[in-house]
Amino acid sequence: MFFRGQTIGKYKILSPLGSGGFGTVYLAEDTWIDKKVAIKVPHRQNVDFGELLQEPRLLASLSHPNIVSILTAEKQDNIFFIVMEYVTGDTLESAISRDGQIDLARTLDYTCQICNALDHAHEQGVIHRDLRPGNVLVTANGVVKVADFGTSRFIEIAAHGTTVIGSPPYMAPEQFHGKTVFASDIYSLGVTMYQMLTGVLPYNTPAPADLEKLMRGELVAPPRSRNPNIPAQINDIVMKAVAPDIGMRYQRASELLHDLLAARDGRLTPRTTPRHTPPPPPPQVAASSPEDVQDMHTRLRARATPQPRFCWHCRKPLHARSARCPFCGEAQ
């Protein structure tokens, strides 16, 4: 829609950055302040202006150092576009393609930062719905930025989204039935973590005939079977993140972050169970009982965090209760 060298308002188009199902993104320069920005032009332009504003309004509700931030939304020459922070660096997808397996320390670093981003978004009632390495940017100094919340939706009256949106290899089983919950993002993160640790996806895009196997968890082999250097506790954490049953999965990113930090520090309790084993008998599966649901909500409230802190040494985001930076190890 735009071409190199074109000026739209105060922005000069420098080059295209990529195109997806919902829009095209360009690198541009704000000529008033000599600053590079990313401009997203939605493919659908002939819709109500209020509908066009839904995405930038949603993005404006998210303010976190691990989420690509929105600067403004504008309409020039009858073209609506969104102006966003331009992040220099590479996508996580490119890093995996280039390096294959990513070492354990970097995998935990990136996953913890993505957890921080998801925890903030979920606190605002926003589900990403299309989390994958291609939507994760990594700067030269190792800061992770989650992008493309344009497929997200606010959770208002309904408890979940009802539109089938996502990238099939990373979609949680329930998403194939048009249901999306907070734990669906955790599943996508689990697949992403699996790919970082092994260099490959747990499975390719499921064919229609494979969906029942996906629902039963039969398509996912433990990551440790592909990379025996993965610690057993990390293997189990990944398998819990990609549990096909929503109730057996991590419910919030803060829970996953808690277990990752505990496993790294050697203090993980046996609450994490590998998901490749057969499910326990019905008497043990009581997660859906009112008492257990209330207990889960109580734990989630207890883990509710204020705005993220930052390490004084490396300036990366910290969990609210961290006494030591999980990235550089400095005491806080």
Secondary structure as UniProt FT lines:
FT   TURN            4..5
FT   STRAND          7..8
FT   TURN            9..10
FT   STRAND          11..19
FT   STRAND          23..30
FT   TURN            31..34
FT   STRAND          35..42
FT   HELIX           49..52
FT   HELIX           54..60
FT   TURN            65..66
FT   STRAND          70..76
FT   TURN            77..78
FT   STRAND          79..85
FT   STRAND          90..91
FT   HELIX           92..99
FT   HELIX           104..123
FT   TURN            124..125
FT   STRAND          126..127
FT   HELIX           133..135
FT   STRAND          136..138
FT   TURN            140..141
FT   STRAND          144..146
FT   HELIX           149..151
FT   STRAND          153..154
FT   HELIX           168..170
FT   HELIX           173..177
FT   HELIX           182..198
FT   HELIX           208..210
FT   HELIX           211..215
FT   TURN            216..219
FT   HELIX           223..225
FT   TURN            228..229
FT   HELIX           232..241
FT   HELIX           246..248
FT   HELIX           253..264
FT   TURN            265..266
FT   TURN            270..271
FT   TURN            275..276
FT   HELIX           282..284
FT   TURN            287..288
FT   HELIX           290..302
FT   STRAND          309..310
FT   TURN            312..314
FT   STRAND          317..318
FT   TURN            320..321
FT   TURN            326..328
//
